[in-house]
Amino acid sequence: MSTEKIGFCDLGCCHASWPRQDGMDGSGSCRTFVALYCALKGRPVHKNMPCRDRQERPADTAPARNDP
């Protein structure tokens, strides 16, 4: 059994940012499908999903959300 810690996808990762489109689940609703964009994987991923590639982002560089 591996003792390697697995991180979880969130905005604390240097590869994560808000996705460019809302309502990705097709409902047009606000964040029903809670997703982040992963630059490392090049696609949207589920927020809080286990991830072995998570790398901590410096505290003062959190991505801004572009709300109207």
C-alpha atoms as an extended CHARMM CRD file, in Angstrom:
* protein
*
        68  EXT
         1         1  MET       CA              0.0000000000        0.0000000000        0.0000000000  PROA      1               0.0000000000
         2         2  SER       CA              1.3490000000        3.4160000000       -0.9660000000  PROA      2               0.0000000000
         3         3  THR       CA              1.9130000000        6.0530000000        1.7070000000  PROA      3               0.0000000000
         4         4  GLU       CA              1.8690000000        8.8810000000       -0.8580000000  PROA      4               0.0000000000
         5         5  LYS       CA             -0.6130000000       11.6020000000        0.1000000000  PROA      5               0.0000000000
         6         6  ILE       CA             -3.2930000000       12.4410000000       -2.4150000000  PROA      6               0.0000000000
         7         7  GLY       CA             -4.4330000000       16.0460000000       -2.6570000000  PROA      7               0.0000000000
         8         8  PHE       CA             -7.8470000000       17.2860000000       -3.6940000000  PROA      8               0.0000000000
         9         9  CYS       CA             -8.6500000000       19.5920000000       -6.5980000000  PROA      9               0.0000000000
        10        10  ASP       CA             -9.3570000000       23.1260000000       -5.4060000000  PROA      10              0.0000000000
        11        11  LEU       CA             -8.2490000000       26.6900000000       -6.0870000000  PROA      11              0.0000000000
        12        12  GLY       CA             -5.2720000000       26.1580000000       -3.7870000000  PROA      12              0.0000000000
        13        13  CYS       CA             -3.6010000000       24.2460000000       -6.6380000000  PROA      13              0.0000000000
        14        14  CYS       CA             -1.3820000000       26.1960000000       -9.0400000000  PROA      14              0.0000000000
        15        15  HSD       CA             -2.9690000000       24.3620000000      -12.0230000000  PROA      15              0.0000000000
        16        16  ALA       CA             -6.5920000000       25.2170000000      -11.0960000000  PROA      16              0.0000000000
        17        17  SER       CA             -8.6880000000       28.1660000000      -12.2170000000  PROA      17              0.0000000000
        18        18  TRP       CA            -12.3670000000       28.9610000000      -12.7180000000  PROA      18              0.0000000000
        19        19  PRO       CA            -13.7700000000       27.5070000000      -15.9660000000  PROA      19              0.0000000000
        20        20  ARG       CA            -14.5130000000       30.0530000000      -18.6770000000  PROA      20              0.0000000000
        21        21  GLN       CA            -18.1520000000       28.9920000000      -19.0640000000  PROA      21              0.0000000000
        22        22  ASP       CA            -20.9530000000       28.6660000000      -16.5090000000  PROA      22              0.0000000000
        23        23  GLY       CA            -23.7050000000       26.0510000000      -16.5140000000  PROA      23              0.0000000000
        24        24  MET       CA            -21.4320000000       23.3160000000      -17.8440000000  PROA      24              0.0000000000
        25        25  ASP       CA            -23.9740000000       20.6590000000      -16.8580000000  PROA      25              0.0000000000
        26        26  GLY       CA            -26.3650000000       21.9300000000      -19.5290000000  PROA      26              0.0000000000
        27        27  SER       CA            -28.8470000000       23.4280000000      -17.0750000000  PROA      27              0.0000000000
        28        28  GLY       CA            -27.5910000000       26.9890000000      -17.4790000000  PROA      28              0.0000000000
        29        29  SER       CA            -27.6320000000       27.2430000000      -13.6980000000  PROA      29              0.0000000000
        30        30  CYS       CA            -24.9900000000       28.8240000000      -11.5520000000  PROA      30              0.0000000000
        31        31  ARG       CA            -22.3580000000       26.2540000000      -10.5700000000  PROA      31              0.0000000000
        32        32  THR       CA            -24.6660000000       23.1960000000      -10.3830000000  PROA      32              0.0000000000
        33        33  PHE       CA            -21.7450000000       21.1860000000      -11.7330000000  PROA      33              0.0000000000
        34        34  VAL       CA            -18.9430000000       22.4410000000       -9.5180000000  PROA      34              0.0000000000
        35        35  ALA       CA            -15.9350000000       22.3500000000      -11.8010000000  PROA      35              0.0000000000
        36        36  LEU       CA            -12.5290000000       23.9310000000      -12.0660000000  PROA      36              0.0000000000
        37        37  TYR       CA            -10.3180000000       24.1490000000      -15.1150000000  PROA      37              0.0000000000
        38        38  CYS       CA             -7.0750000000       22.1760000000      -14.7650000000  PROA      38              0.0000000000
        39        39  ALA       CA             -4.2880000000       23.6620000000      -16.8980000000  PROA      39              0.0000000000
        40        40  LEU       CA             -2.1530000000       20.5520000000      -16.3970000000  PROA      40              0.0000000000
        41        41  LYS       CA             -4.8700000000       18.2380000000      -17.7510000000  PROA      41              0.0000000000
        42        42  GLY       CA             -6.2140000000       20.8010000000      -20.2260000000  PROA      42              0.0000000000
        43        43  ARG       CA             -9.8630000000       20.2290000000      -19.2860000000  PROA      43              0.0000000000
        44        44  PRO       CA            -12.5020000000       20.8720000000      -16.6240000000  PROA      44              0.0000000000
        45        45  VAL       CA            -12.3520000000       18.6220000000      -13.5680000000  PROA      45              0.0000000000
        46        46  HSD       CA            -14.6390000000       18.0880000000      -10.5820000000  PROA      46              0.0000000000
        47        47  LYS       CA            -13.7970000000       20.3780000000       -7.6810000000  PROA      47              0.0000000000
        48        48  ASN       CA            -12.6530000000       18.3960000000       -4.5970000000  PROA      48              0.0000000000
        49        49  MET       CA            -11.8540000000       15.3170000000       -6.6850000000  PROA      49              0.0000000000
        50        50  PRO       CA             -8.7770000000       13.3830000000       -5.4930000000  PROA      50              0.0000000000
        51        51  CYS       CA             -5.6960000000       14.3930000000       -7.5000000000  PROA      51              0.0000000000
        52        52  ARG       CA             -2.1170000000       13.1070000000       -7.3710000000  PROA      52              0.0000000000
        53        53  ASP       CA             -0.8450000000       16.0950000000       -9.4060000000  PROA      53              0.0000000000
        54        54  ARG       CA             -1.9660000000       18.8290000000       -6.9960000000  PROA      54              0.0000000000
        55        55  GLN       CA              0.6920000000       21.4790000000       -6.3300000000  PROA      55              0.0000000000
        56        56  GLU       CA              0.1370000000       24.1880000000       -3.7400000000  PROA      56              0.0000000000
        57        57  ARG       CA             -0.2090000000       27.7040000000       -5.1410000000  PROA      57              0.0000000000
        58        58  PRO       CA              1.4100000000       30.6820000000       -3.3610000000  PROA      58              0.0000000000
        59        59  ALA       CA             -1.1630000000       32.2180000000       -1.0120000000  PROA      59              0.0000000000
        60        60  ASP       CA             -1.3800000000       35.5940000000       -2.7580000000  PROA      60              0.0000000000
        61        61  THR       CA             -2.0160000000       34.2610000000       -6.2820000000  PROA      61              0.0000000000
        62        62  ALA       CA             -5.5610000000       32.8640000000       -6.1080000000  PROA      62              0.0000000000
        63        63  PRO       CA             -7.4070000000       33.1770000000       -9.4340000000  PROA      63              0.0000000000
        64        64  ALA       CA            -10.1640000000       35.7820000000       -9.6190000000  PROA      64              0.0000000000
        65        65  ARG       CA            -13.6570000000       34.8270000000      -10.6180000000  PROA      65              0.0000000000
        66        66  ASN       CA            -15.1220000000       37.0280000000      -13.3490000000  PROA      66              0.0000000000
        67        67  ASP       CA            -18.6050000000       37.6700000000      -11.9980000000  PROA      67              0.0000000000
        68        68  PRO       CA            -20.6510000000       40.4180000000      -13.6420000000  PROA      68              0.0000000000
